[in-house]
Amino acid sequence: PLGGKALFGGQRFGEMEVWALEGYGAAYTLQEMLTVKSDDFTGRNKMYEHIIKGEFPNEPGVPESFKVLVKELQALALDVDLIKTAVPAVEGETPAEEKKGKTKKKVSKEK
């Protein structure tokens, strides 16, 4: 990520920290640290807007570091095609599915 607040730099996150969060099973925290808090510029701006408006944020986008990797591979005459597939959540549902109403929540009325 870019360094410094003046350059809108992201939060630095090392390899060992990534392993630690993987070990604890904190997938959503890890996703946030590696995208929005790192170098996903458009995602960070959208996240800020959603927080200010009190809305639930969208899924994070593609980090700039990945875009640079794709460009470097293309410079080596290697074509990269991104395939976007839905990955089911490990436990329960994702917050994006709750917002879109794809799943139904059970509501019990107890007296």
Backbone as CSV, one residue per row, in Angstrom:
resi,resn,N_x,N_y,N_z,CA_x,CA_y,CA_z,C_x,C_y,C_z
1,PRO,0.828,-1.208,0.000,0.000,0.000,0.000,0.863,1.259,0.000
2,LEU,0.273,2.340,-0.464,0.968,3.615,-0.439,1.236,4.018,0.994
3,GLY,2.319,4.737,1.205,2.679,5.140,2.555,2.209,6.540,2.878
4,GLY,1.790,6.728,4.103,1.453,8.054,4.590,0.013,8.457,4.384
5,LYS,-0.455,9.271,5.327,-1.829,9.744,5.273,-2.039,10.725,4.119
6,ALA,-1.013,11.519,3.801,-1.129,12.507,2.726,-1.365,11.850,1.370
7,LEU,-0.847,10.627,1.181,-1.028,9.905,-0.080,-2.205,8.938,-0.020
8,PHE,-3.031,9.063,1.028,-4.158,8.157,1.256,-3.672,6.709,1.316
9,GLY,-2.582,6.516,2.024,-1.975,5.191,2.140,-2.828,4.242,2.954
10,GLY,-2.666,2.967,2.671,-3.417,1.943,3.375,-2.702,1.472,4.624
11,GLN,-3.354,0.588,5.351,-2.781,0.032,6.568,-1.867,-1.130,6.208
12,ARG,-0.647,-1.096,6.735,0.331,-2.138,6.435,-0.036,-3.408,7.190
13,PHE,0.057,-4.538,6.492,-0.316,-5.819,7.086,0.660,-6.864,6.576
14,GLY,1.441,-7.437,7.472,2.494,-8.359,7.087,2.019,-9.784,6.878
15,GLU,2.942,-10.602,6.388,2.626,-11.997,6.082,2.282,-12.789,7.341
16,MET,3.001,-12.533,8.426,2.728,-13.273,9.663,1.367,-12.899,10.245
17,GLU,0.972,-11.638,10.085,-0.355,-11.225,10.543,-1.447,-11.911,9.730
18,VAL,-1.200,-12.073,8.437,-2.153,-12.789,7.580,-2.297,-14.225,8.063
19,TRP,-1.177,-14.872,8.358,-1.222,-16.255,8.845,-1.975,-16.345,10.169
20,ALA,-1.769,-15.367,11.047,-2.448,-15.378,12.346,-3.960,-15.284,12.169
21,LEU,-4.413,-14.380,11.299,-5.855,-14.253,11.075,-6.420,-15.483,10.386
22,GLU,-5.639,-16.097,9.489,-6.084,-17.353,8.874,-6.255,-18.423,9.938
23,GLY,-5.324,-18.469,10.872,-5.388,-19.460,11.944,-6.606,-19.291,12.829
24,TYR,-7.028,-18.053,13.038,-8.210,-17.795,13.860,-9.503,-17.902,13.064
25,GLY,-9.406,-18.052,11.760,-10.602,-18.184,10.934,-11.330,-16.871,10.718
26,ALA,-10.614,-15.766,10.775,-11.222,-14.448,10.614,-11.188,-14.040,9.145
27,ALA,-11.982,-14.708,8.327,-11.935,-14.505,6.877,-12.366,-13.104,6.467
28,TYR,-13.426,-12.580,7.059,-13.923,-11.269,6.655,-12.976,-10.154,7.094
29,THR,-12.388,-10.302,8.269,-11.402,-9.324,8.726,-10.190,-9.341,7.808
30,LEU,-9.753,-10.531,7.445,-8.609,-10.673,6.547,-8.915,-10.071,5.177
31,GLN,-10.118,-10.301,4.677,-10.511,-9.737,3.381,-10.495,-8.210,3.439
32,GLU,-10.993,-7.652,4.533,-11.006,-6.198,4.682,-9.585,-5.637,4.749
33,MET,-8.705,-6.315,5.488,-7.333,-5.834,5.639,-6.566,-5.888,4.320
34,LEU,-6.838,-6.886,3.494,-6.085,-7.059,2.253,-6.688,-6.314,1.067
35,THR,-7.868,-5.731,1.241,-8.484,-4.994,0.132,-8.743,-3.546,0.532
36,VAL,-9.801,-3.305,1.250,-10.241,-1.942,1.537,-9.211,-1.173,2.361
37,LYS,-8.636,-1.802,3.376,-7.660,-1.099,4.209,-6.265,-1.115,3.608
38,SER,-6.070,-1.786,2.500,-4.751,-1.850,1.883,-4.673,-0.902,0.689
39,ASP,-5.041,-1.375,-0.494,-4.877,-0.526,-1.675,-6.036,-0.611,-2.657
40,ASP,-7.224,-0.917,-2.182,-8.423,-0.879,-3.019,-8.996,0.537,-2.924
41,PHE,-8.500,1.436,-3.794,-8.831,2.846,-3.681,-10.318,3.117,-3.850
42,THR,-10.914,2.568,-4.892,-12.339,2.812,-5.127,-13.177,2.172,-4.032
43,GLY,-12.786,0.983,-3.592,-13.517,0.311,-2.517,-13.462,1.083,-1.216
44,ARG,-12.313,1.695,-0.941,-12.165,2.477,0.287,-13.071,3.696,0.258
45,ASN,-13.145,4.369,-0.892,-14.022,5.536,-1.008,-15.488,5.136,-0.884
46,LYS,-15.861,4.023,-1.516,-17.244,3.545,-1.413,-17.571,3.137,0.017
47,MET,-16.615,2.500,0.698,-16.816,2.091,2.084,-17.057,3.313,2.963
48,TYR,-16.271,4.364,2.752,-16.426,5.599,3.515,-17.813,6.197,3.292
49,GLU,-18.265,6.240,2.035,-19.589,6.781,1.726,-20.689,5.981,2.414
50,HIS,-20.567,4.650,2.393,-21.587,3.808,3.019,-21.613,4.001,4.527
51,ILE,-20.452,4.163,5.143,-20.401,4.376,6.594,-21.052,5.702,6.948
52,ILE,-20.756,6.759,6.180,-21.337,8.080,6.441,-22.854,8.046,6.282
53,LYS,-23.344,7.342,5.266,-24.783,7.280,5.000,-25.503,6.273,5.890
54,GLY,-24.758,5.474,6.643,-25.368,4.471,7.505,-25.849,3.252,6.750
55,GLU,-25.292,3.009,5.581,-25.679,1.858,4.769,-24.702,0.716,4.978
56,PHE,-25.125,-0.473,4.571,-24.238,-1.622,4.655,-23.299,-1.602,3.455
57,PRO,-21.988,-1.745,3.672,-21.034,-1.651,2.552,-21.132,-2.812,1.583
58,ASN,-20.756,-2.547,0.330,-20.712,-3.578,-0.704,-19.493,-4.460,-0.516
59,GLU,-19.391,-5.465,-1.356,-18.210,-6.329,-1.339,-16.993,-5.535,-1.805
60,PRO,-15.827,-5.799,-1.225,-14.624,-5.079,-1.653,-14.228,-5.427,-3.079
61,GLY,-13.531,-4.512,-3.717,-13.106,-4.707,-5.097,-11.743,-5.370,-5.189
62,VAL,-11.130,-5.222,-6.342,-9.825,-5.824,-6.607,-8.734,-4.850,-6.165
63,PRO,-7.774,-5.298,-5.363,-6.692,-4.412,-4.923,-5.790,-3.990,-6.084
64,GLU,-5.184,-2.830,-5.943,-4.283,-2.319,-6.974,-3.077,-3.228,-7.155
65,SER,-2.618,-3.855,-6.083,-1.454,-4.744,-6.195,-1.757,-5.927,-7.113
66,PHE,-2.998,-6.417,-7.093,-3.369,-7.508,-7.988,-3.427,-7.023,-9.432
67,LYS,-3.919,-5.807,-9.630,-3.963,-5.239,-10.981,-2.548,-5.079,-11.543
68,VAL,-1.603,-4.684,-10.683,-0.205,-4.561,-11.110,0.345,-5.930,-11.490
69,LEU,0.021,-6.958,-10.694,0.471,-8.315,-10.999,-0.058,-8.771,-12.358
70,VAL,-1.326,-8.498,-12.638,-1.918,-8.878,-13.925,-1.195,-8.172,-15.069
71,LYS,-0.891,-6.887,-14.901,-0.181,-6.137,-15.950,1.224,-6.694,-16.167
72,GLU,1.901,-7.092,-15.088,3.238,-7.676,-15.229,3.177,-9.014,-15.960
73,LEU,2.157,-9.816,-15.668,1.999,-11.092,-16.366,1.665,-10.874,-17.840
74,GLN,0.857,-9.854,-18.126,0.543,-9.539,-19.516,1.785,-9.062,-20.264
75,ALA,2.688,-8.380,-19.565,3.938,-7.947,-20.192,4.816,-9.139,-20.560
76,LEU,4.622,-10.257,-19.863,5.352,-11.491,-20.170,4.588,-12.365,-21.157
77,ALA,3.576,-11.791,-21.801,2.742,-12.486,-22.791,1.915,-13.603,-22.172
78,LEU,1.530,-13.427,-20.905,0.635,-14.376,-20.234,-0.711,-13.693,-20.038
79,ASP,-1.751,-14.287,-20.604,-3.082,-13.706,-20.489,-3.753,-14.217,-19.221
80,VAL,-4.369,-13.312,-18.486,-5.040,-13.663,-17.240,-6.514,-13.337,-17.389
81,ASP,-7.367,-14.342,-17.228,-8.812,-14.146,-17.242,-9.337,-14.388,-15.838
82,LEU,-10.056,-13.417,-15.308,-10.623,-13.551,-13.975,-11.981,-14.223,-14.070
83,ILE,-12.179,-15.235,-13.270,-13.451,-15.945,-13.217,-14.050,-15.678,-11.853
84,LYS,-15.206,-15.061,-11.846,-15.848,-14.719,-10.585,-16.895,-15.775,-10.260
85,THR,-16.677,-16.494,-9.186,-17.621,-17.517,-8.754,-18.081,-17.210,-7.347
86,ALA,-19.268,-17.634,-7.050,-19.801,-17.451,-5.709,-19.262,-18.546,-4.799
87,VAL,-18.735,-18.123,-3.674,-18.211,-19.068,-2.693,-19.162,-19.068,-1.510
88,PRO,-19.716,-20.215,-1.142,-20.644,-20.244,-0.013,-19.928,-19.938,1.293
89,ALA,-20.632,-19.302,2.189,-20.068,-18.963,3.492,-19.861,-20.227,4.312
90,VAL,-18.849,-20.203,5.151,-18.541,-21.366,5.978,-19.584,-21.529,7.069
91,GLU,-19.865,-20.445,7.778,-20.858,-20.491,8.842,-21.916,-19.434,8.568
92,GLY,-23.148,-19.843,8.423,-24.236,-18.897,8.227,-24.198,-18.251,6.863
93,GLU,-24.685,-17.008,6.809,-24.750,-16.301,5.546,-23.883,-15.055,5.598
94,THR,-23.540,-14.552,4.443,-22.736,-13.338,4.393,-23.641,-12.137,4.605
95,PRO,-23.106,-11.035,5.119,-23.932,-9.835,5.310,-24.539,-9.319,4.016
96,ALA,-23.859,-9.496,2.882,-24.406,-9.031,1.604,-25.673,-9.796,1.252
97,GLU,-25.722,-11.099,1.577,-26.922,-11.886,1.297,-28.071,-11.450,2.193
98,GLU,-27.765,-11.086,3.440,-28.811,-10.608,4.335,-29.446,-9.346,3.770
99,LYS,-28.608,-8.435,3.286,-29.101,-7.163,2.774,-29.968,-7.366,1.545
100,LYS,-29.550,-8.255,0.664,-30.285,-8.474,-0.576,-31.539,-9.311,-0.361
101,GLY,-31.667,-9.930,0.807,-32.850,-10.719,1.095,-32.867,-12.059,0.402
102,LYS,-31.697,-12.615,0.103,-31.640,-13.904,-0.574,-32.002,-15.046,0.364
103,THR,-31.806,-14.835,1.636,-32.116,-15.886,2.594,-33.174,-15.384,3.561
104,LYS,-33.896,-16.316,4.118,-34.943,-15.960,5.063,-34.467,-16.264,6.472
105,LYS,-34.767,-15.355,7.369,-34.422,-15.566,8.768,-35.648,-16.105,9.488
106,LYS,-35.403,-17.035,10.387,-36.495,-17.571,11.178,-36.741,-16.649,12.367
107,VAL,-37.979,-16.249,12.535,-38.345,-15.387,13.645,-39.302,-16.164,14.524
108,SER,-38.926,-16.334,15.761,-39.798,-17.058,16.686,-40.412,-16.065,17.653
109,LYS,-41.697,-16.234,17.890,-42.402,-15.368,18.827,-42.579,-16.124,20.130
110,GLU,-41.823,-15.697,21.114,-41.917,-16.329,22.428,-42.555,-15.356,23.391
111,LYS,-43.380,-15.910,24.281,-44.062,-15.057,25.266,-43.472,-15.245,26.627
